[in-house]
Amino acid sequence: MPAFSQQHQAGASKPKTGSYFVRGPNERNPGVVSLKNWDNLARQCGLRPRFLQKQVQDVAARLQEQLQPTRKKFESLYGDYAALQRIEQIVTKQCQRTVNK
């Protein structure tokens, strides 16, 4: 079993994510993650910032393409679910922020 899993099961606190994302009260707010944050993450991982930027933008674009078809498929199987529309709006907004940076 990996060390993190053993520590986590033993009640140890989660490891900190590092300094590449926003610190403080907004650190979990995806709306404040900037290009600079992605660049810092890339450098800390030994990657070129432009490479990671491209990867993030590609994933965001593919996610946007799949949002509506995925919601429609879910609704065809389980019926309308109002919360899905809200989730779709939030994910769309975050993806657009990422793709347009």
Sequence and secondary structure as in RCSB ss.txt:
>XXXX:A:sequence
MPAFSQQHQAGASKPKTGSYFVRGPNERNPGVVSLKNWDNLARQCGLRPRFLQKQVQDVAARLQEQLQPTRKKFE
SLYGDYAALQRIEQIVTKQCQRTVNK
>XXXX:A:secstr
  HHHHHHHTT       SSS  STTTT GGG  HHHHHHHHHHTT  HHHHHHHHHHHHHHHHHHHHHHHHHHH
HHH   HHHHHHHHHHHHHHHHHHT 
